[in-house]
């Protein structure tokens, strides 16, 4: 199988990462290998307060990337739990269950390793475009803050700032749902119609299902999705097989919650672990035209990205590209993204929406006149 970075390599002290960096180092090696890079052991890149690695490519100078704990020069001890607690991740994650609660995976370490590799590759792209980008610095703490940025924005908005403290809801009144045969499952739909149809088929009144939809729709923004008791009781009266049939008829997706051991036994797991989640297509010949020259002090300055997506994942990806210098043009649904009006509000716009999109330009038609609106956000309007 051909991978896009097959001629590139990472050099790092993979077997001697400083305390607190071992998980990030491991994730970095996995991601690099899945993209085709060689991971080469060296001892000369150890630092007192962080973990460094060098990216080597056939066409650029070496890019040195350093991953710090709290920040450059900070020597305080770090750990996954400390980072989750200090950034607020534990508080947000515990909102649905009544207390601060750590995520059961090395979440911050994984995020930081992804960003470190993205930063290094962006520097290499910047060099190919004529820039002088040979160093990248970031921290695990900054990666955690980026992940929780929309929640921090909501908690610090000037109008009706949201309280992120846990313990305000009953711990059992939220997904995953549980069928009568004990299967814990999640469901997914982007539209209210399939949601209402599904709950009608299991005997829930439309007005009650509508209350559940509002909470379900905001689950990514609020990290909670309390559901009315009749919804929980309705699925608890039917076996999972029957619920799956009704879900298929209604146009929504059901997914059982499983252990990592269960997932590891799936036929596609081995391939995903060996090559990552990507597939690549190659056209043309190597050594073709290089991208246009960089026009700014960030590695992706001068590149234009068109973003057409909703919710959190897509806009966050665009935010990362914009942070690296790209001009991101966000194409929104007619009338603008509904999340613009989600409280709490800062200067007439949702604080959460602004946290993920303030570096982008936005295009949408203003119904019903179909007038084209063009908005440009910058750091000064955050």
C-alpha positions in Angstrom: 0.0 0.0 0.0 1.3 3.5 -0.9 1.3 6.1 1.8 1.8 9.8 1.2 4.8 10.3 3.5 6.7 7.1 2.7 10.0 9.0 2.1 9.8 11.0 5.3 11.0 10.2 8.8 10.8 11.2 12.4 13.8 11.2 14.7 13.2 11.3 18.5 14.1 9.6 21.8 11.0 7.4 21.5 12.2 5.0 24.2 13.3 7.8 26.6 10.5 10.3 26.8 10.4 12.5 29.9 7.8 11.7 32.6 4.4 12.7 31.5 5.2 12.6 27.8 5.3 8.8 27.2 1.7 8.6 26.0 2.1 11.5 23.6 5.3 10.0 22.3 3.7 6.7 21.7 0.7 8.3 19.8 3.1 10.3 17.7 5.0 7.3 16.6 1.7 5.5 15.7 0.4 8.4 13.6 3.7 8.9 11.8 3.9 5.2 11.0 0.3 5.1 9.7 1.2 7.9 7.3 4.2 6.0 6.0 7.0 7.7 7.9 9.9 5.9 9.4 10.4 6.4 13.2 14.1 6.5 14.1 15.4 6.4 17.6 17.9 9.0 18.7 19.0 10.2 22.1 20.2 13.7 21.3 16.8 15.4 21.3 15.9 15.0 25.0 15.0 18.3 26.7 14.6 19.1 30.4 11.0 20.3 30.1 9.6 18.6 27.1 9.9 16.2 24.2 11.4 17.1 20.8 11.4 15.3 17.4 12.8 16.1 14.0 10.9 15.8 10.8 13.0 14.9 7.8 11.7 15.0 4.2 13.5 14.7 0.8 12.6 18.3 -0.2 12.9 20.4 2.9 15.3 21.3 5.7 14.8 19.5 9.1 11.8 20.7 11.1 12.4 20.6 14.9 9.2 20.3 16.9 9.1 20.6 20.7 6.2 19.5 22.8 6.1 21.2 26.3 4.0 20.3 29.2 2.5 23.6 30.5 4.4 26.0 28.3 8.0 26.8 27.2 10.3 26.9 30.2 7.8 25.5 32.6 9.2 22.7 34.7 6.2 21.8 36.8 5.3 18.0 36.8 2.7 16.9 34.3 0.4 14.0 33.9 -2.7 13.2 31.9 -4.9 13.6 35.0 -3.4 16.9 36.0 -3.9 18.3 32.5 -7.5 17.1 32.3 -8.2 18.7 35.7 -6.4 22.0 35.0 -8.0 22.6 31.6 -11.5 21.9 32.8 -12.0 18.7 30.8 -12.8 16.7 34.0 -15.5 19.2 34.9 -17.1 19.2 31.5 -16.9 15.4 31.2 -18.5 15.0 34.7 -21.5 17.3 34.0 -23.8 14.4 33.1 -22.9 12.2 36.0 -22.8 14.6 38.9 -19.1 15.1 39.7 -15.7 15.8 38.1 -14.7 12.8 36.1 -11.6 12.1 34.1 -11.8 10.6 30.6 -10.7 7.0 30.6 -8.2 7.4 27.8 -5.0 9.5 27.2 -7.1 12.2 25.6 -4.8 15.2 26.0 -1.7 13.3 25.1 -3.4 12.1 21.9 -4.6 15.6 21.0 -1.2 17.1 21.6 0.6 14.5 19.4 -1.8 15.1 16.6 -1.3 18.8 16.7 2.5 18.4 17.0 2.6 16.3 13.8 0.3 18.7 12.0 2.5 21.6 13.0 5.6 19.9 11.8 4.0 18.9 8.5 2.7 22.4 8.1 6.2 23.8 8.5 7.4 21.5 5.8 4.6 22.7 3.5 5.6 26.2 4.3 9.2 25.5 3.3 8.1 24.0 0.0 6.3 27.3 -0.6 9.5 29.3 -0.1 9.1 30.1 3.6 11.6 29.7 6.4 9.7 27.5 8.8 12.0 25.2 10.7 10.7 25.1 14.3 7.3 24.4 15.9 6.5 24.7 19.6 3.4 23.7 21.5 2.2 22.3 24.8 0.0 19.6 26.1 -1.9 22.2 28.1 -2.6 24.3 25.1 -3.9 21.3 23.2 -6.3 20.6 26.1 -7.5 24.2 26.1 -8.1 24.1 22.4 -10.2 21.0 22.8 -12.4 22.7 25.4 -12.4 26.1 23.9 -16.1 26.2 23.0 -17.0 25.3 26.6 -14.6 28.0 28.0 -16.2 30.5 25.6 -19.6 29.6 26.9 -18.5 29.9 30.5 -17.0 33.4 30.0 -19.5 35.0 27.6 -20.7 38.5 28.7 -24.4 37.5 28.4 -25.8 34.7 30.5 -22.5 32.8 30.9 -23.1 29.1 31.3 -22.1 27.4 34.5 -20.0 24.3 33.8 -20.1 22.9 37.3 -21.3 19.3 37.4 -23.9 17.8 39.7 -27.0 19.6 38.5 -28.6 16.7 36.9 -29.6 13.2 37.8 -26.9 10.8 36.7 -29.2 8.2 35.1 -31.3 10.6 32.9 -29.1 10.7 29.9 -27.7 8.4 27.1 -26.6 5.7 26.6 -30.0 4.2 26.4 -30.7 0.7 27.7 -32.9 -1.9 26.0 -35.0 -4.5 27.9 -32.3 -7.1 27.2 -29.6 -5.0 28.8 -27.9 -3.6 25.6 -26.5 -0.1 26.2 -26.7 1.9 23.0 -26.4 5.4 21.4 -28.5 6.8 18.6 -27.7 9.4 16.0 -29.6 11.6 13.6 -29.1 15.2 12.4 -32.8 16.0 11.8 -35.9 16.2 14.0 -38.1 14.3 11.6 -36.5 10.8 12.0 -36.1 11.4 15.8 -39.8 12.1 16.2 -40.8 9.2 14.0 -38.6 6.8 15.9 -40.0 7.8 19.3 -43.6 7.6 17.9 -43.0 4.0 16.9 -42.0 3.1 20.5 -45.0 4.8 22.0 -43.8 8.3 23.0 -46.0 11.3 22.5 -44.6 13.9 20.0 -44.5 16.7 22.5 -42.4 14.6 24.9 -40.1 13.5 22.1 -39.7 17.1 21.1 -38.4 18.0 24.6 -35.9 15.2 24.2 -34.8 16.4 20.8 -33.9 19.9 22.0 -31.5 18.4 24.6 -30.2 15.8 22.2 -29.5 18.4 19.5 -27.3 20.4 21.9 -25.4 17.5 23.3 -22.1 18.4 21.6 -22.3 22.0 22.7 -23.3 21.4 26.3 -21.7 18.0 27.0 -25.0 16.8 28.5 -28.2 15.4 27.0 -30.8 14.8 29.7 -33.8 12.9 28.4 -37.4 12.8 29.6 -38.2 9.7 31.6 -40.8 8.4 29.1 -38.1 8.1 26.4 -35.9 6.1 28.7 -38.8 3.9 29.8 -40.0 3.3 26.2 -36.7 1.8 25.0 -36.3 -0.1 28.2 -39.5 -2.0 27.3 -38.2 -3.4 24.0 -35.3 -5.7 23.0 -32.4 -4.2 21.1 -33.2 -6.2 17.9 -36.7 -4.7 17.7 -35.3 -1.2 18.4 -32.8 -1.6 15.6 -35.6 -2.5 13.2 -37.6 0.6 14.2 -34.6 2.8 13.9 -33.9 1.6 10.4 -37.5 2.2 9.4 -37.2 5.7 10.9 -33.9 6.7 9.3 -31.8 7.0 12.4 -28.7 5.0 13.5 -28.3 2.8 16.5 -24.9 1.7 17.8 -24.3 -0.5 20.9 -21.8 0.6 23.4 -19.0 -2.0 23.5 -15.7 -2.6 25.2 -12.4 -2.1 23.6 -11.9 -5.8 23.6 -15.2 -6.2 21.7 -14.0 -3.6 19.1 -10.7 -5.3 18.7 -12.4 -8.5 17.5 -14.0 -6.7 14.5 -12.7 -7.7 11.1 -11.6 -4.2 10.2 -9.7 -3.5 13.4 -6.3 -4.9 12.3 -6.3 -2.9 9.1 -7.2 0.3 10.9 -4.5 -0.2 13.5 -1.9 -0.9 10.8 -2.7 2.0 8.4 -4.9 4.5 10.3 -8.3 5.6 9.2 -7.1 7.1 5.8 -7.3 6.1 2.2 -5.4 8.0 -0.4 -5.6 8.5 -4.2 -2.6 9.5 -6.2 -2.8 11.3 -9.6 -0.1 12.8 -11.7 3.6 12.3 -11.3 5.9 13.1 -8.4 7.8 16.4 -8.6 5.0 18.4 -10.2 4.2 22.0 -9.6 4.7 23.3 -6.1 2.0 25.3 -4.3 2.0 29.1 -4.5 4.6 30.9 -2.5 3.8 31.7 1.2 2.5 35.2 1.7 2.7 35.5 5.5 4.4 34.6 8.7 2.5 31.3 9.2 3.2 28.1 7.2 -0.1 27.9 5.4 -0.5 31.6 4.7 -1.7 32.1 1.1 -3.6 28.8 0.9 -7.4 28.9 0.7 -9.6 26.2 2.2 -13.4 25.9 1.5 -15.2 24.4 4.5 -18.8 23.1 4.3 -19.7 21.3 7.5 -21.6 21.7 10.7 -21.5 20.7 14.4 -18.0 20.6 16.0 -15.6 18.2 14.3 -15.5 19.8 10.8 -15.4 23.4 12.1 -12.6 22.5 14.5 -10.6 21.0 11.7 -11.0 24.3 9.7 -10.0 26.2 12.9 -6.8 24.3 13.1 -6.0 25.1 9.4 -6.8 28.8 9.9 -4.6 28.9 13.0 -1.8 27.6 10.8 -2.3 30.5 8.4 -4.8 29.3 5.8 -7.7 31.4 4.6 -10.7 29.3 5.4 -14.0 30.2 3.7 -16.9 28.7 5.5 -20.0 27.9 3.4 -23.1 27.8 5.6 -26.7 26.7 5.0 -29.2 29.3 3.7 -29.8 31.9 6.5 -26.5 31.0 8.2 -25.6 28.2 10.6 -28.3 27.8 13.3 -25.5 27.5 15.9 -24.8 31.2 15.4 -27.8 31.9 17.7 -27.0 29.3 20.4 -26.7 31.0 23.8 -24.7 32.2 25.5 -24.1 35.2 23.3 -21.1 37.5 22.8 -21.6 40.6 20.7 -24.6 39.2 18.9 -23.1 35.8 18.1 -22.9 32.5 19.9 -19.8 32.4 22.0 -19.4 28.7 21.1 -19.8 29.3 17.4 -17.3 32.2 17.6 -14.7 30.1 19.4 -14.5 27.7 16.5 -15.1 30.1 13.6 -13.7 33.5 14.4 -10.6 33.1 12.2 -12.7 32.3 9.1 -14.6 34.1 6.4 -18.3 33.0 6.0 -20.6 32.8 3.0 -24.3 32.0 3.0 -27.6 33.1 1.3 -30.0 35.1 3.4 -33.4 33.5 2.9 -35.9 34.3 1.6 -34.4 37.1 -0.6 -31.4 34.8 -1.4 -29.0 37.7 -0.8 -25.4 36.6 -0.5 -23.8 37.4 2.8 -20.1 37.6 3.3 -18.7 37.9 6.8 -15.1 38.0 7.9 -14.1 37.1 11.4 -10.7 37.8 12.9 -9.0 37.5 16.3 -10.1 41.0 17.1 -13.8 39.9 17.0 -13.4 36.8 19.2 
